[in-house]
């Protein structure tokens, strides 16, 4: 891949402001929070790119959550997400406005759109990032060679989560990354803060890569959004059976929390994938996280280590989960958890009197 010509012409931190059914997705606000940090280090502005049809009223929210500018591509062809028109629109924006950094959420849409666009604008893309920072590349000054400054250093799990890779894209622009939902934090919205709105005609042209949408089927969600929960009671293979999750559900109910699980539980068919925490599941950061019968493989820990308080319950005193736990209890969860649930119920009843 050849170098981007006139790399200095690329300025600013841009994010793809995903919207579905004319509602800004939570990942868009998380990306704006991260973009503000990166932009501060570069002394640049934050720009959100909003694609859709009749979505102009969403620009105010993007401004409140940190966007300095919003590039608005409003076109009937963008009413529902389809790869080709969205890729055309985003590639046109990048070629016209020349962002230095472009962030996309690693959602179902973003995992499709990001790589497609990066190929069209001839740049690299680091997928599923868990950390981003501005720094030098190479990180250590080479004995004979140039060290570039103000580069986007993109960190992601590699080799099944057994190692962490930090990747840079020094010779091409924009520097593109997809970012896992739930990893970055939103900033507190600033009521009344407005972004400069820049309407842009991307000249989307229909071609043989356009698909025709015959029908859109929406099913009601069967599970809660564990990424929004403040308290999670999470179970692993050590719970023993799907029936035993009733013990965890009782604790979650007493605490006003939700139940989640490890990959082993999903692989066994005990719980749906929507409840899985970890590298191949969801990243969560609740105020309180119970890890019950979870050994603590690095792939799971990557999805919950940012929780404020972690309480681990496991029969194995050498389980790796205790290395990240705030509090650890070695013992049989079938005795410990019901006792804890009853104690919480009793305490709540006492306060209610």
N, C-alpha and C positions, 0 to 999 in steps of 0.2 A: 504494500500500500504506500503510495507516494505521500510526501509531506503536504500539509495544507499550505497553499500559497498565502503570503502576507498574514502570518499567524497573529501579528499584533493588532490586526483589524478586528479581531473577535473580542468583545467586551461584555461583561455582565453575567449574572447568574440567573438562569431561566428555569422554570419548572412547567411541566405539563399539568394543567389544572383539570384533572379528570372530573367530568360530570356525567351522571347517569340519570335519565328521566328528569333532566333540568334541575338536579340537585348536586351541589358540590360534594364530591367524595371526601371522606375524612383524610385519606392519604394526601390529598392536595394541600390541606392545611398543615399536615406534618411536614411536607416538603418545603412549604413556605417558611416554617420555623427554622429548618436546617439551612435553607438558602440565605436567610438573614445572617446567620453566623458566618457562612462562607463569604458572603458579599462584604461583610464588615472587615474581614481579613484582607480583602482585595480592594477595599474602598470603591466598591461598585454598587450598582442598583440591582434590585430584584424584580424580575419580570415574570408574570404568569401568562401562559398561552392557553386561551380558552377556545375550544372548538365545539360547535354544536349548531342548533337551529333554534332561534328565539331564546337565546341564553344571556342576552345583554344585562338582565336584571341580577345576574350572579356576580357581576364585577365588584359591587360594593363589598360583599363578604370577603373577596380576595384582598381588597385593600385593607380591610380591618385586621386581617390576619398576616399582613406584612408585605404585600405586593406594592411596589412603587409604580409599576406600569402593568397594564393588562393588554396584551395583543388579542383582539377579538376577531375570530374568523366565524362569521355567522352565515350559514349557507344551508338551504333545504337538503342538500345531499348529505349533510352531517347530522341529520335528525337522530338516527340510530347508529351506534358504532358499527363500522365496517372497515376492514383493514385498508383497502385501497384509497377511498376518499380521505380518510383521516391521515394516512401516510403522505399522500400528496400535499395536504394542507400543512402538516407539520414540517415537512421537508422544505416547502416554499417559505415558511416563516424563518427557518434556520438560514436558508440561502440569502434571504433579504436582510435580516436583522443581525446575523453573525454573533450568536452568543458564545461566550468563552466556555461556560459550563451549562449543561442541560440535564436536568433531573426528571426522571419518570418513575411513578410508583410501580412496584413489582406486583401489580394486580393481574388478573386475567387479561385485561385490556392492555396494560402497560407491557407485559411480557410479550405480547404480540406486536404492539406498535413500536416500542423502543428499538428492538433489533432491526425491524424493517426500515425504519427511518435512518438509523445509523449507517446502514449499508448504502442507502440512497445518497447520503451526504458524504460518503467515503471517510468515515471516522470510526473509532473503536467504541465499544460499549462494555462496561463491567456490570455483570448481572447480579442482582440479589445482594446488594451492599448492605452491610450492617454498621459501617462507620465511614465518615468522609471528613477530610481535613485538608487545609492548604499547607503545603510544605515544599521541600526540595526533592528533586529527582536527578540522579540516584540519591537515596536517603543519606548514604555515606559518601563524602566527596571522593571521586575517583582519582587515582594517582595521575593518570594521563587522560584527560577528557573534561568535558563541560558538565557542570552541575547546574541544572535549571531551577529557578526559584518560582514561587507562586504557582506551583502545579497542584492539581487536584489529586490527592492520594486516596484511592478507593479501596476499602478493605472489605473482604468477604470470606466466608468459610470456604475451604477447598478440601478435596479428597475426602468427601463424606463428613466434613466437619472436624477431621482429625488435625487440621492445621489451618492457619489463618494466612491469607495472601493479601498483600498490599500492592495494588496495580496502579500504574500511571499511563497517561496517553500524551507523551511530551511533544509529539510531532504533528498531531492532527487536531483540528477543532471542528465542532465543540468537543469538550471532554464530556462523555455521556455515561450515565449510570442509571440503573434501576435500583430502587431502594425498597426494602421490605416494609410493608405496612406494620405499624406499631413500634418501630425501632426509633424513629425520630420523634421529637416532641413539638407539639404546637406551641406557639406563643399565646399569651393572653390577648384576646382581640381588643383593639383600640376603637371604641365606638366612634363613628363619624369619620374615621380615617379613610380617605378616598385615594384610589389609584388613578393615574392618567390612563384613559382608555384609548387605544389605538386600533380603529377598525382596519382590517386588512383583507383584501380580496385575493384568495389563493389561486384563483382561476382553475378550479377543480374540473378536470375533463373526464368524462366517462370513457372507459376502455373495456377490454375483454377480461380485465381482472376484477371488475365490479361484480359483486354478488347481488342477487335479488332476494330480499327478505320476504318470505312467504307468510310467516306467522311468528309471533312472539308469545311464548308461553311463560307465564310467571307463576311460580308456585310459592305458597306461603312458607316462610322459613320455619323449619322444624326445630331449630336449636337457637340458643341465645348467642349474642356476639360476645365471646369471652374476652375480646380485646377491650371492651368497655367496662368490664366488671372490676369492681374495687377489691373484691375478695374472691379468691379461687381456691376450691378444694380439688386438687388434682390427684388422680390415681394412676398407678402403673400396673405392670404384670403381677406384682406382689399382692394386689387386691384379691387375686385368685379366680374370680368369676364375675360375669356381668351382674349376677344377682347381688353380689356383695357390695356393688356400688350404691345400694340402698343406704348403707352405713355412711358413705360419704355424702350422699344427697341429704341425709338428715342433718349432718353437721353444717352443710352449706345453707340449708334452710334456716337453721338456728342462728347463723351468722348474717343472714341476708346476702349470701354470696351465690356463686354458681359453681357447677362441677366442670372440670376439664380433665384431660388425660394425656398419657404418653403415646408414642407411636405404637408400642407393643399392644396397647389396648385396642387401637384402631385396626391394626393388622389382624388381631384375633376376632374382629367383628363385634366387639363388645360395645363400642361407641362410634358415632359418626366422625368423619374427618374434620368437620367444623369445630369439634371440641379439642382437637389435638394441639398441644403446645410443643414447640421445638423447631428445629431447622427446616423440616419438611412440613411443619404445621404453621402455627401462628406465634408471633412474638407478643408477649404480654408483659405488662409492668403494673400489676395491681398493688394496692397498699399491703395486702396480706396474701401469701401464697402457701398453701399446704401441699407438700409433696409426700404422698402416702403410698408406700410400696413401690417407689420409684428409685432405681439404683443411682441415677444421676449421670448418665452418659453425656458426653460433651454436646451431642446433637440436641438433647433435651435442655440442658443448662443454657445453651445459646438462646433459647426462646423465653427464659424466665429469670435470668440472673439479675435483671434490673428491677425486680420486685422490691418494694421497700423493706418488707419483713418476710423471711422464708422460714417456715417450720417444717422440718423433715421428720417423718416417722417411718422407721425401717427396722426390721429384725437384725439386719447385718450391720454390726458396728463399723465395718470398714467400707460401707457404701460410699461412693464418691459424692453423693448428694450432700453429705454432712460437711464437705469442704466449702460449700457455698451457702449453707443454711445459717440463718441467724440463731436459731434454736434447733436442737436435735433431740429426739427421743428414740432410744433403742428399745424395741419391744414389739408386742403383737398389736397391730392397729385395731384388731377386732375387740380388744379389751380397752385400749386407750381411747379410741375415737368415740365410742358410745358414752364413756364416762365424761369425756370432754363436752360432748353435746348436751348431756344432762346438766352438767355444771353451768354451761352457758344459759340454758333454759331457766335454771333456778335463779341465776343472777338477774336475768331479764325480768322474771316474775317478781323478784324482790323489789326491783326498781319501779315496776308498774304499780306496786301496792302503795 
